[in-house]
């Protein structure tokens, strides 16, 4: 049937209006009706908790002491570094700067001093995963107190094993070791940051922790302990030095801080402990467990 030109044009126009839209193969059929969400800022890949950031910034700021004259820098190490000989009551007692007060504050202040940038970098490297999780779990106050307590435990272990040593001990390694020990109490629990089924950073830091007895029966915790103690024993027996100045590793302080973190974790932990039957279902990352 042939239409009149005007009628034909109207017919074709109506037909084109009624024709369905031809979708691009890569375009969703709902694309045109979907409401675009407002632009939101991208989430950073690595976001450190404020307490850990403040701790790292404090260490970095204190390290600016290396810009001081040599005599003044050595004085700060004598006053704030941990020197076992300071507590020696023998006839060969030596008077150190700081007086009686230094016998108290150096149990903590030594942990904020470092020999060089590589010393800081090594400690911060281990703090990024373990310290981040612990700071999120504890909150700022508990985190700072915990780091101070584990530093003191490391200093005590060093004092017991180096009773007459005159060389000062500096560095945050004892506190870092304590943070690592505390973190493994929940790190391998399902949903936590070393689990195969982990959630976001905040959720991973708040999973119920294992009791000390259960942690010491967990194969992954035992494997971690074996590697950690093995490395520190190698450092100790081999008299391995670090840094360009040849400073030896105070591995006894590492162990003191580690044991304190492992055993004192429950005193700082604000997250309620799971019931025994719940812990059985949640602690290992094993197939078939819910």
Secondary structure as UniProt FT lines:
FT   HELIX           5..18
FT   TURN            25..26
FT   TURN            29..33
FT   HELIX           50..62
FT   HELIX           63..67
FT   HELIX           70..80
FT   HELIX           84..87
FT   TURN            91..92
FT   TURN            97..98
FT   HELIX           99..109
FT   HELIX           110..112
FT   HELIX           117..138
FT   HELIX           140..161
FT   TURN            163..164
FT   HELIX           173..183
FT   TURN            184..188
FT   TURN            190..191
FT   TURN            193..194
FT   HELIX           201..205
FT   HELIX           212..215
FT   TURN            216..217
FT   HELIX           219..238
FT   STRAND          241..242
FT   TURN            243..246
FT   STRAND          247..248
FT   HELIX           251..268
FT   HELIX           276..282
FT   TURN            287..288
//
